């Protein structure tokens, strides 16, 4: 009986480890605190001048709401630029956000300037 319990516990630990390993190290929680609804989110490596596709996993991200952004496991870039499009078609850009050090990114606009608080 002890062997069965030990085997089940080991299987749970291995499954949890595999789920964590499948996530990119750049995965993070995006917190919208800009005072407006975000309609689109583009994230591209700082080293490129082109924006990738919209990666917002929800239709709209209301002010005060959060969403988790996932990256491929094999992604190795750390510095990323963010571009959001609000519901009123305003675009705002944040640059050089180190996603290798962030588990949460809070987007704000203070004094008319884009600010990213990283945790």
Secondary structure as UniProt FT lines:
FT   HELIX           2..21
FT   TURN            25..26
FT   STRAND          28..33
FT   STRAND          38..45
FT   TURN            46..47
FT   TURN            63..64
FT   STRAND          66..69
FT   TURN            73..74
FT   STRAND          79..86
FT   TURN            87..88
FT   STRAND          91..98
FT   TURN            99..100
FT   STRAND          104..110
FT   TURN            111..112
FT   STRAND          113..118
//
